[in-house]
């Protein structure tokens, strides 16, 4: 854990030391405590010695207890976390650090993903709209006018202008004025070469995940996650049936999810809330292959990565219906 802070903060790390506190057993059992100071700002890392699964509601409730008892900001520490756990904690404003290079410290204005592994700076990655436009080029035509692309993706022309600017800056497309409009054309027509050229800019489309009673989600929603992967490879049937939906759908307004720890698996489905509309790129009830691969970017499961190799082969023949 100390090494992570040293890699991120360098000389700004004032101190890092393990400390013992007199706390109730339920707050102390299975935990180790580290007092950290960065640029004069002190906080306590409550490190879980052995915690693969946790309840978000419990974490949030106990966070207040830690802060009241310690009289300082408290941060949860983990050996490693999944992308779902990371997103859930960020959505619930729960500060955390993880040895697999992820950090969320809202009281210091810090959000790093794989920060200790030399990944691309977040601003260099695609914006959601840019990724959607890129995938349209990858799967369908080599060129579009901005109006054609806006109509195809059901967005405003201004959104296409913003997205095309980012693709242009990264050398993925070229633009040429034609009459009163602007034609966008891919810089390379070979799909494999175009994909490899853009791969380092791709983002995970999942903004958050929620669990809903079975039957709440329309069957027309495209399958995603391990549920989709199990239908496209030799991966075994997953724990939950899982779908992807656009985060801004009216469907989500005032919708209350259920706690998966308190409900039977067969009675609930898992819903991924995407930053762009997965339906735009879906085919035969499945999310598109590139987006599916991106949803597993933080997964270390070798079994899943092996199956994703099969999904990658779909890219070259994917046709949106």
Secondary structure, DSSP 8 states (H G I E B T S, - for coil): -HHHHHHHHGGGEEEEEEE-----HHHHTTEEEEEEEETTEEEEEEEESS-S---HHHHHHHHHHHHHHHSSEEEEEES---HHHHHHHHHTT--EEETTTEEEEGGGTEEEESGGGT---GGGS--HHHHHHHHHHHHS-SEEEHHHHHHHHT--HHHHHHHHHHHHHTTSEEEEEETTEEEEEES---HHHHHHHHGGG----EEEEEEEETTSS-TTS-B-HHHHHHHHSS----SS-EEEEETT-GGGTT-----TTSS-GGGEEEEEEESS-GGGG-BTTB--HHHHHHHTTT---HHHHHHHHHHHTTGGG----
